[in-house]
Amino acid sequence: MVMLKKEDILTREVFDWKGVHLLHFAGSSCSQKTRIVLNLKGIDWISRPVNLVARENYSDWFMGINPRGLVPVLVHDGQVIIESNDIIAHIEERFPEPALVPAGRADEMKALLNAEDDLHLDLRAICFRYFFPGVKPRPLELQKQYEELGSGTVGGEPDPHKQKEIAFHTEMIEHGGISDVRIRLASSRFDDALTQFDSRLADSPFLMGSEISLLDVAWYIYCHRLVISGYPLGEKHSRLGEWLEGLNARPEFRREVAEPPPLISMREAMHAEQEAQGASLAQVAGF
């Protein structure tokens, strides 16, 4: 679990926050995942929105809380937890009912969530090109600002994760966006993972058995984003397609991924243009 030490945190007011506080953004996949878990647990929490469109995550104040500049961040009675899978693991530990990890399978859940997290930059690559209309490479001056802000440490040590963030955006700058090669690699990795999860649903309604688990929440967000981006989930993985429809029918899930109609219209126009150019997700990935 990624745990910040006091020396990692420069915005020290958070140490005095009582209760459950979530710093988040409506359209952030990891924020959506965390909010769904809070919904399922029935936890009262304090919302602290961070506007990623306005780049509030690159402010001195926010980078002083999370030196990686990412949402969500959970502050629970002054304890700061970053990284969404660590946040939901903390929530499960501190608020065990209803249980979202099957009994005796905590180690398996941890391994599966680690594998999910390994695909996060692949999801981001697909989303930057096909989910969010008009995403452009991070300006160089903002890249420099990001490098300089925050403590630069996690757990009291220099944070290598920040360099991965810098490398992702540097690649975008160099290619003028997300390249076809990056899309094909990301799509192939997801196709492999989804094939495995589709087979899990042959004998149970959810990914780890008869009840919803943290794994269902995590992969709901991934599958939702992939489908909206143009991935043919129902055609390639029919059980997962039905599973996704079932979770979409649940208000705890559906309301966290709801979008304003103007954004949906912008994305539809973007997809129509991409398809006309032979550059849709399915066309580039070769589905």
C-alpha positions, 0 to 999 in steps of 0.5 A, a space after each residue: 500500500 502506498 502510504 505517505 509520510 508527513 514529510 511527503 505532504 506539504 499542505 499540512 492542513 489535511 492532518 486536521 481533517 476529521 472523517 472521510 474526505 475524498 479529493 476527486 474529479 467527476 470524469 476521473 476513472 479512478 475517482 469513479 471507482 472509489 466513489 462506487 465503493 463508497 456508495 456500496 459501503 454506504 459511507 458518509 464522506 466529504 466531497 472535495 472536487 479537484 477540477 482536472 480540466 482547470 488543471 487544479 491538480 497541478 496547483 501548489 495546494 494539491 501537489 502538496 497533498 499528493 506529490 504525484 498530482 493525481 486524483 483520487 486522494 483519500 484523507 481519513 482522520 488526517 491520514 492521507 492515502 493515494 492510488 485508487 486501489 490502495 484507497 479501496 483496500 483501506 476502505 474495505 479494511 476500515 469499513 468491512 460491511 458489506 464485504 467486497 472481498 470474498 472470505 479467504 481471497 484477500 491475497 488473490 484480490 490484491 494480485 488481481 488489482 495489481 494486474 488491473 493497475 498495470 493496465 492503467 496507462 494503457 487505459 489512459 492512452 485509449 481514453 486520451 485518443 477516443 474517450 475525451 474529445 480534444 485532448 492535447 499533449 501537456 504543454 512543456 511549461 506545465 510539464 516543467 511545473 509538474 516536475 518541480 511541484 510537490 515534495 517529490 517523495 512518497 514514503 520518505 523516498 524519491 518517487 519513481 512513479 512521478 517519472 512514469 507520469 512524466 514519460 507518458 506525457 513526454 511520449 505524447 508531446 513527441 508524437 503529437 498525441 497517442 500513436 497508433 502503435 500505442 493504441 495497438 499495444 494497449 488494445 492487445 493487452 486489454 483483449 488478453 485480460 478481457 478474454 480471461 475475465 470473460 471465462 470467469 463469468 461462465 460459472 458465476 454472475 460476478 468476477 469472483 463468485 456470487 457477489 459483487 467484489 472490488 474486482 467487479 468495481 475496478 473492471 466495470 470502470 475499465 470496460 465502461 470506458 473501453 466500450 464508450 471508446 469504441 471497443 466491441 466488448 459484447 462482440 468479442 466477450 459476450 459474457 462481459 457484455 452482459 455483466 456490464 449491462 447488469 452493473 449499468 442497471 445499478 444506480 450505485 454504478 450508473 450515476 458515477 459514470 453519467 455524463 452531460 449530453 453536450 460531452 456525449 455529442 462531442 464524442 460522437 462527432 469525434 468518433 464519426 470523424 475518426 471512423 471516416 479517416 479509418 482511425 477509430 479504435 476498432 480500425 486501428 486495433 484491427 478488431 
